[in-house]
Amino acid sequence: MDEALILINTEIGSMEKVNEEIKQMKEAQRVAMLTGPYDVMVLARGESVDEISYTLMNKIRKMNGVKETTTNVVFG
């Protein structure tokens, strides 16, 4: 299994909605709202980095309220 930490900036007023929608995704192992430069963090898990990438590109980035994302693949 591969993991990635996805940090998300949301449109103003969208943080809670984005947080709740992502919690429903099977790939999302941990989802939390943050203070600081990012609004939401997701620890995503998949069979491969390609599977996580698919989730990011086709689900999270297309979600209403998501402005930008930063993805960090977890090693070890």
Secondary structure, 3 states (H helix, E strand, C coil): CEEEEEEEEECCCCHHHHHHHHHCCCCEEEEEECCCCCCEEEEEEECCHHHHHHHHHHHHCCCCCEEEEEEEEECC
